[in-house]
Amino acid sequence: MALRTRYVWPVVAALALLQTIALAGMAADRIWLLKTGKEVVVPVEPVDPRSLFRGDYVRLGFGFTRSIPELKDHGSSPETIFVTLEKAADGSVLFKAVDRVHPGKVADNQFVLRGVRHQYGWPRIRFGIESYFVPEGKGLAIEKLAASSKLAVVLAVDGRGRAAIKGLVVDGKTVYEEPLL
């Protein structure tokens, strides 16, 4: 009996250490993406600024998502896809290609977003950048600014197509930046 209780605390400590390392790894991965990802400013179309349970956020719609065609043969749902986009001279983002595999190196004015395609009667692609949480009480103000101005997000995009929102821009002026921690 004493032998069993003797090993309980070291096992509990080891499990706690593993959980701490896993959480630190997730935070470090996010910080690395925000610090080293290619910065791209993407125009957005705001949708809804408030969630009763999650606080203030700006729900974002992207114009380029409407121009992404269906893949020829429908895979299973959900399905990981890679969308190549091009930053035009006027600041807009244009669709270039969609595929099930990462296209590799792209031109300097292009970037690749990894998304997940869901099929619920109609296809929907999620990139993980569709909502952005803002400080309490700021969501509605940002939404009103966006209705009368040009709203854009600053994305950090890595070489694997993962994206994170670094900040919000209204009429070319940064109104909110994502803190690293």
Buried (B, 14 or more C-beta within 10 A) or exposed (E): EEEEEEEEEEEEEEEEEEEEEEEEEEEEEBEEBBEEBEEBBBBBEBEEBEEEEEBBBBBBEBBBBEEBEEBEEEEEEBBEBBBBBBBEEEEEBBBBBBEEEBBEEBEEEBBBBBBBBEBEEEBBBEBEBBBBBBEEEBBEEBBEBBEEBEBBBBBBBBBEBBBBBBBBBBEEEEBBEBEEE
